[in-house]
Amino acid sequence: MPRKVSTSSFCVHVMVTHREETMSQHLLDNLPSPQKIGVREFRGNLTAYLRQVRQGSTILVTSHDEVVAELRPPAPSYRPRRQPGALRGRIRISENFDQTPPDILESMERDL
């Protein structure tokens, strides 16, 4: 007796897979393709290629058609913005802050 196979779960799986594939392809389409250059070319024009990387380009350095290095701008570092006044009311200065302690005054007055 032949087995009955439900196609509804299969269709859902295919649709999700296709959707994920479409989304990842869309993301890849928006990115410029990296430029491939040989080691000798890179070495000869190092400054120009580093300038391109600084402007946002990605460069793949190859040796014998094998990628040996990927040059791209560094990821932006996350550093929280400084908030002036964030410690207001938390720092207390003692009453005798600007008074020099007597033992230090004595050591400064002694002869060498």
trRosetta pair geometry for C-beta under 8 A, 3 or more apart (Angstrom, degrees):
i j d omega theta_ij theta_ji phi_ij phi_ji
5 10 7.8 34 153 -24 109 135
6 9 5.9 62 105 9 108 98
6 10 7.6 165 108 -3 63 95
7 10 5.1 -62 -156 45 54 117
7 11 5.8 57 148 -27 83 103
8 11 5.9 -53 -147 34 30 110
8 12 6.6 30 155 -18 63 104
9 12 5.8 -51 -149 35 34 112
9 13 6.4 36 153 -19 65 106
10 13 5.7 -57 -151 36 31 112
10 14 6.4 28 154 -17 66 107
11 14 5.7 -55 -146 38 32 109
11 15 6.2 32 155 -20 66 107
12 15 5.7 -56 -147 36 30 111
12 16 6.4 28 156 -17 65 105
13 16 6.0 -56 -148 36 30 108
13 17 6.3 28 155 -17 64 109
14 17 5.7 -56 -146 40 31 112
14 18 6.1 31 155 -19 66 107
15 18 5.7 -54 -144 38 30 110
15 19 6.2 33 154 -22 64 106
16 19 5.6 -53 -146 35 31 112
16 20 6.3 30 155 -17 65 104
17 20 5.9 -54 -148 37 30 109
17 21 6.2 30 152 -19 64 108
18 21 5.5 -56 -147 39 31 113
18 22 6.2 34 153 -22 66 106
19 22 5.7 -53 -147 35 30 111
19 23 6.4 29 154 -19 64 105
20 23 5.8 -54 -147 36 31 110
20 24 6.3 24 158 -13 66 107
21 24 6.1 -57 -145 40 29 105
21 25 6.2 28 155 -19 64 109
22 25 5.7 -57 -146 38 28 111
22 26 6.3 33 153 -24 64 105
23 26 5.6 -53 -150 33 31 114
23 27 6.6 30 153 -18 64 103
24 27 5.6 -50 -150 35 36 112
24 28 6.4 34 151 -17 65 105
25 28 5.6 -56 -148 39 34 111
25 29 6.2 40 151 -27 66 104
26 29 5.6 -50 -147 30 31 115
26 30 6.9 29 155 -19 61 103
27 30 6.1 -58 -157 32 32 109
27 31 7.0 24 151 -16 64 107
28 31 5.9 -60 -152 34 38 108
32 57 7.2 -59 89 -125 137 71
32 58 7.5 163 85 27 92 96
34 57 7.7 117 -133 172 63 77
34 58 4.0 -67 -107 103 100 103
34 59 6.3 170 -173 -100 96 15
34 60 4.9 86 128 -22 129 100
34 70 7.3 -41 -151 -141 161 95
34 72 8.0 -69 -111 -78 119 105
35 52 7.7 -23 30 141 146 151
35 57 6.5 3 6 174 117 122
35 58 7.3 157 20 90 71 55
35 59 5.1 -27 68 -114 95 73
35 60 7.0 -174 87 25 41 74
36 59 7.8 147 -94 -166 22 62
36 60 4.7 -25 -104 72 71 107
36 62 5.5 26 -173 -18 101 126
36 67 7.6 -90 -126 -92 104 93
37 41 4.7 -118 -180 89 104 125
37 42 5.2 128 110 -60 120 88
37 49 7.0 -113 41 -106 160 138
37 59 6.2 -16 16 -170 112 109
37 60 7.4 149 23 79 62 55
37 61 6.2 -30 74 -111 81 58
37 62 6.9 170 83 22 29 87
38 41 4.6 92 58 11 82 104
38 42 6.8 -147 95 -7 41 89
38 61 7.5 52 178 -163 14 66
38 62 5.7 -54 -101 72 52 84
38 63 7.1 98 -154 -93 73 45
39 42 5.6 -57 -147 38 30 113
39 43 6.2 30 156 -20 66 107
39 61 6.0 74 -88 175 63 105
39 62 7.2 -116 -32 84 74 39
39 63 5.0 23 -25 -85 125 93
39 68 7.1 4 -72 46 112 139
40 43 5.8 -53 -145 36 29 110
40 44 6.4 26 156 -17 63 109
41 44 5.9 -60 -148 38 29 110
41 45 6.4 -20 168 23 65 108
42 45 6.9 -86 -143 58 22 76
42 46 6.5 59 159 -89 64 66
42 49 5.9 -29 -138 3 75 168
42 59 7.6 137 -109 148 114 134
42 61 5.1 -3 -48 -120 162 111
43 46 6.2 -3 -149 -55 28 102
45 48 4.5 -36 171 40 101 118
45 49 5.8 102 111 -22 90 97
46 49 6.1 -67 -149 40 27 105
46 50 6.2 23 159 -17 67 110
47 50 5.9 -57 -145 38 28 109
47 51 6.4 34 153 -24 63 105
48 51 5.6 -53 -153 31 31 115
48 52 6.8 33 149 -19 63 102
49 52 5.5 -49 -151 33 38 114
49 53 6.5 39 150 -19 66 102
49 59 5.7 30 -168 -66 110 175
49 71 7.0 71 150 80 109 159
50 53 5.5 -49 -147 36 37 113
50 54 6.4 43 151 -23 65 102
50 71 7.7 -94 -101 179 59 145
51 54 5.6 -51 -150 33 32 115
51 55 6.6 25 151 -14 63 107
52 55 5.7 -62 -153 40 32 108
52 57 4.2 -29 156 40 94 140
52 59 6.7 85 95 -48 123 123
53 56 7.8 169 -175 29 30 10
53 57 5.7 -86 -88 68 39 81
53 58 7.4 69 -119 -102 80 29
53 59 6.1 -78 -73 7 101 112
53 71 4.9 -70 -98 143 142 108
53 72 6.4 -153 -149 -127 100 18
53 73 5.9 163 165 -61 75 67
54 73 6.7 102 -125 -97 26 102
56 73 5.8 -34 -107 -14 42 138
57 72 7.8 -127 111 -121 40 64
58 70 6.8 -8 -174 -174 100 93
58 71 6.9 163 -158 85 50 57
58 72 4.4 -4 -112 -95 88 101
59 70 7.5 159 83 -158 48 47
59 71 4.4 -6 59 57 96 107
59 72 7.6 -179 25 -67 60 58
60 67 4.9 -51 -175 -125 114 112
60 69 7.4 159 -159 86 47 52
60 70 5.6 -18 -105 -106 69 72
60 71 7.8 -161 -74 22 24 73
61 67 7.2 101 70 -154 46 64
61 68 5.7 -61 100 63 92 87
61 69 4.1 5 47 58 117 99
61 70 7.6 -146 17 -70 78 26
61 71 6.7 65 -25 -14 104 105
62 65 5.9 7 173 -123 132 18
62 66 6.1 142 -156 65 84 31
62 67 5.5 -50 -95 -91 79 46
62 68 6.5 128 -131 6 26 85
63 66 5.9 -34 69 62 68 87
63 68 4.9 26 8 -23 108 136
67 70 6.9 27 174 -62 121 86
74 77 7.6 0 133 -41 118 86
83 86 4.3 86 89 -57 105 115
85 88 4.6 -5 -167 -28 76 123
87 90 4.7 -93 -169 52 72 118
87 91 5.5 46 145 -22 115 107
93 97 4.9 -16 175 -57 99 153
94 97 5.1 144 65 -58 73 82
96 99 4.5 -58 -168 36 84 122
100 104 5.4 -111 175 81 99 120
100 105 5.4 116 114 -59 118 96
101 104 4.9 85 67 9 86 105
101 105 7.2 -154 96 -7 44 89
102 105 5.5 -57 -148 37 36 114
102 106 6.3 38 156 -21 69 104
103 106 5.7 -49 -147 34 33 113
103 107 6.6 32 154 -18 64 104
104 107 5.8 -53 -148 36 34 110
104 108 6.5 32 153 -18 65 107
105 108 5.8 -60 -150 37 31 109
105 109 6.4 24 155 -17 66 111
106 109 5.9 -62 -146 38 31 108
106 110 6.8 44 155 -38 64 98
107 110 6.0 -38 -152 9 34 117
